[in-house]
Amino acid sequence: MSPIPHAVARANRHVLNPLMSRVAGRLPLFGLLTHVGRRSGRAYTIPINVFPDGEGGYRVALTYGRDAEWVRNVLAAGGCTLLTRGRVVQLGEPQLVHDPARSWAPVPVRQLLGLIHAPDVLFLHGS
């Protein structure tokens, strides 16, 4: 089940994502994540919110849930690339974590994720 309704996800895909794709790779706490389709082998790039973990890795709050296609693709491939703050980072060893307390997140983010009922996070290690 997705924390954000499918209608909102669909609207984001057609309106917000194209706009964010123009700037997300340069802004703090945003990035462009590139993953490879499990069946198609095609590369897909999506804008996301990312939170550095201080050790070269990143955390991604799964606002569309753990069953989002991009999450499944990253898990199947064992990693992805991320363009953030103008640099490309190779990420691997993806780990899905269910954390209802959202203990990893800064307080304002923790509160927002609580409001939309998004308890899952994807940890990605830098390589």
NUVO-270117 format. One record per residue (C-alpha): residue number from 1; residue in three letters; y, z negated, x negated. Coordinates in pm, 1 decimal, m for minus. Layout:
<nodes>
+-------+------+----------+----------+----------+
! tordo ! sevo !        Y !        Z !        X !
+-------+------+----------+----------+----------+
!   NUM !  ALA !        Y !        Z !        X !
...
+-------+------+----------+----------+----------+
</nodes>
This chain:
<nodes>
+-------+------+----------+----------+----------+
! tordo ! sevo !        Y !        Z !        X !
+-------+------+----------+----------+----------+
!     1 !  MET !      0.0 !      0.0 !      0.0 !
!     2 !  SER !    343.8 !     90.5 !   m128.1 !
!     3 !  PRO !    617.3 !   m175.6 !   m135.5 !
!     4 !  ILE !    875.4 !     93.9 !    m50.5 !
!     5 !  PRO !    807.1 !    296.3 !    267.7 !
!     6 !  HIS !    682.1 !    652.4 !    217.2 !
!     7 !  ALA !    985.8 !    797.9 !    400.2 !
!     8 !  VAL !   1216.5 !    635.9 !    144.2 !
!     9 !  ALA !    996.8 !    761.8 !   m139.4 !
!    10 !  ARG !   1012.4 !   1113.4 !      1.1 !
!    11 !  ALA !   1392.7 !   1098.2 !     29.7 !
!    12 !  ASN !   1420.6 !    963.2 !   m324.6 !
!    13 !  ARG !   1203.8 !   1245.6 !   m454.7 !
!    14 !  HIS !   1432.7 !   1510.7 !   m306.1 !
!    15 !  VAL !   1776.1 !   1348.3 !   m341.8 !
!    16 !  LEU !   1798.8 !   1056.2 !   m584.3 !
!    17 !  ASN !   1543.3 !   1166.9 !   m844.6 !
!    18 !  PRO !   1714.8 !   1501.6 !   m920.4 !
!    19 !  LEU !   2046.4 !   1320.7 !   m966.4 !
!    20 !  MET !   1900.1 !   1041.7 !  m1179.7 !
!    21 !  SER !   1705.3 !   1289.6 !  m1392.4 !
!    22 !  ARG !   2036.7 !   1412.5 !  m1532.3 !
!    23 !  VAL !   2140.2 !   1073.5 !  m1674.1 !
!    24 !  ALA !   1839.5 !    837.9 !  m1680.2 !
!    25 !  GLY !   1738.6 !    928.4 !  m2036.6 !
!    26 !  ARG !   2069.4 !    799.1 !  m2171.9 !
!    27 !  LEU !   2134.5 !    486.1 !  m1965.2 !
!    28 !  PRO !   2019.1 !    132.6 !  m2049.5 !
!    29 !  LEU !   1734.7 !      9.7 !  m1826.9 !
!    30 !  PHE !   1655.2 !    364.2 !  m1715.8 !
!    31 !  GLY !   1437.5 !    634.2 !  m1859.3 !
!    32 !  LEU !   1257.4 !    959.1 !  m1802.2 !
!    33 !  LEU !    883.1 !    904.3 !  m1809.5 !
!    34 !  THR !    665.8 !   1208.4 !  m1880.5 !
!    35 !  HIS !    300.5 !   1191.0 !  m1777.1 !
!    36 !  VAL !     18.5 !   1443.8 !  m1746.1 !
!    37 !  GLY !   m154.8 !   1514.0 !  m1414.5 !
!    38 !  ARG !   m515.8 !   1398.5 !  m1402.7 !
!    39 !  ARG !   m642.1 !   1714.0 !  m1234.0 !
!    40 !  SER !   m371.6 !   1972.9 !  m1300.9 !
!    41 !  GLY !   m307.2 !   1893.3 !  m1666.5 !
!    42 !  ARG !     57.0 !   1965.5 !  m1588.2 !
!    43 !  ALA !    337.8 !   1755.7 !  m1738.7 !
!    44 !  TYR !    559.0 !   1573.9 !  m1488.0 !
!    45 !  THR !    882.2 !   1387.8 !  m1561.8 !
!    46 !  ILE !   1023.0 !   1118.3 !  m1336.0 !
!    47 !  PRO !   1323.9 !    885.7 !  m1361.4 !
!    48 !  ILE !   1231.7 !    517.2 !  m1368.8 !
!    49 !  ASN !   1377.4 !    174.1 !  m1436.2 !
!    50 !  VAL !   1236.9 !     35.8 !  m1760.8 !
!    51 !  PHE !   1268.2 !   m301.5 !  m1923.8 !
!    52 !  PRO !   1212.5 !   m333.8 !  m2299.7 !
!    53 !  ASP !    980.0 !   m619.4 !  m2390.7 !
!    54 !  GLY !   1143.3 !   m688.6 !  m2728.3 !
!    55 !  GLU !    832.9 !   m579.1 !  m2919.9 !
!    56 !  GLY !    861.9 !   m199.9 !  m2890.6 !
!    57 !  GLY !    697.2 !   m179.5 !  m2549.6 !
!    58 !  TYR !    830.2 !   m153.1 !  m2197.4 !
!    59 !  ARG !    769.3 !   m291.5 !  m1851.5 !
!    60 !  VAL !    799.5 !    m84.7 !  m1535.0 !
!    61 !  ALA !    821.1 !   m253.9 !  m1195.6 !
!    62 !  LEU !    593.8 !    m63.1 !   m958.6 !
!    63 !  THR !    831.5 !    m28.9 !   m666.0 !
!    64 !  TYR !    606.1 !    236.5 !   m509.1 !
!    65 !  GLY !    291.8 !     33.6 !   m573.5 !
!    66 !  ARG !      6.2 !     52.6 !   m818.5 !
!    67 !  ASP !   m146.4 !    356.8 !   m644.8 !
!    68 !  ALA !    148.8 !    588.8 !   m711.3 !
!    69 !  GLU !     26.6 !    917.4 !   m860.1 !
!    70 !  TRP !    229.2 !    875.3 !  m1178.0 !
!    71 !  VAL !     78.5 !    529.6 !  m1237.4 !
!    72 !  ARG !   m273.4 !    665.1 !  m1189.0 !
!    73 !  ASN !   m194.4 !    952.0 !  m1428.1 !
!    74 !  VAL !    m58.0 !    720.7 !  m1699.4 !
!    75 !  LEU !   m362.2 !    493.0 !  m1669.5 !
!    76 !  ALA !   m604.2 !    787.2 !  m1684.5 !
!    77 !  ALA !   m429.6 !    940.4 !  m1987.1 !
!    78 !  GLY !   m391.2 !    606.5 !  m2164.8 !
!    79 !  GLY !    m17.9 !    655.3 !  m2212.7 !
!    80 !  CYS !    294.4 !    864.3 !  m2167.4 !
!    81 !  THR !    626.7 !    939.5 !  m2329.4 !
!    82 !  LEU !    957.4 !    784.4 !  m2238.4 !
!    83 !  LEU !   1307.8 !    913.7 !  m2302.9 !
!    84 !  THR !   1540.3 !    615.0 !  m2293.4 !
!    85 !  ARG !   1883.8 !    559.4 !  m2442.5 !
!    86 !  GLY !   1862.3 !    904.3 !  m2598.9 !
!    87 !  ARG !   1536.1 !    858.7 !  m2788.9 !
!    88 !  VAL !   1176.2 !    950.4 !  m2716.4 !
!    89 !  VAL !    914.7 !    675.3 !  m2737.5 !
!    90 !  GLN !    536.9 !    724.6 !  m2729.6 !
!    91 !  LEU !    377.9 !    458.9 !  m2509.9 !
!    92 !  GLY !     12.8 !    366.6 !  m2479.5 !
!    93 !  GLU !   m231.9 !     94.7 !  m2380.2 !
!    94 !  PRO !   m107.3 !     77.3 !  m2020.3 !
!    95 !  GLN !   m188.2 !   m247.0 !  m1841.5 !
!    96 !  LEU !   m147.2 !   m313.6 !  m1470.7 !
!    97 !  VAL !    m46.5 !   m672.8 !  m1402.5 !
!    98 !  HIS !    m17.8 !   m839.8 !  m1063.0 !
!    99 !  ASP !    261.4 !  m1097.8 !  m1101.2 !
!   100 !  PRO !    397.4 !  m1217.8 !   m764.5 !
!   101 !  ALA !    640.7 !  m1449.8 !   m949.8 !
!   102 !  ARG !    775.5 !  m1150.9 !  m1147.8 !
!   103 !  SER !    804.3 !  m1388.2 !  m1444.0 !
!   104 !  TRP !    879.3 !  m1105.0 !  m1687.4 !
!   105 !  ALA !   1193.7 !   m989.2 !  m1502.7 !
!   106 !  PRO !   1555.5 !  m1103.8 !  m1535.2 !
!   107 !  VAL !   1661.3 !  m1315.7 !  m1235.9 !
!   108 !  PRO !   1854.4 !  m1045.8 !  m1042.8 !
!   109 !  VAL !   1567.3 !   m798.4 !  m1087.5 !
!   110 !  ARG !   1314.9 !  m1066.7 !   m990.1 !
!   111 !  GLN !   1507.5 !  m1130.7 !   m668.0 !
!   112 !  LEU !   1536.3 !   m761.7 !   m579.1 !
!   113 !  LEU !   1166.4 !   m703.0 !   m644.3 !
!   114 !  GLY !   1090.1 !  m1002.3 !   m424.1 !
!   115 !  LEU !   1294.2 !   m853.1 !   m140.5 !
!   116 !  ILE !   1099.2 !   m526.7 !   m151.7 !
!   117 !  HIS !    764.7 !   m702.9 !   m209.2 !
!   118 !  ALA !    686.6 !   m539.8 !   m544.5 !
!   119 !  PRO !    456.1 !   m781.3 !   m731.3 !
!   120 !  ASP !    301.3 !   m533.5 !   m975.7 !
!   121 !  VAL !    421.2 !   m422.1 !  m1316.7 !
!   122 !  LEU !    294.0 !   m168.2 !  m1568.3 !
!   123 !  PHE !    310.2 !   m283.8 !  m1930.5 !
!   124 !  LEU !    323.6 !     m2.5 !  m2186.3 !
!   125 !  HIS !    295.8 !    m66.2 !  m2559.5 !
!   126 !  GLY !    500.6 !    129.0 !  m2811.2 !
!   127 !  SER !    308.3 !    320.4 !  m3074.9 !
+-------+------+----------+----------+----------+
</nodes>
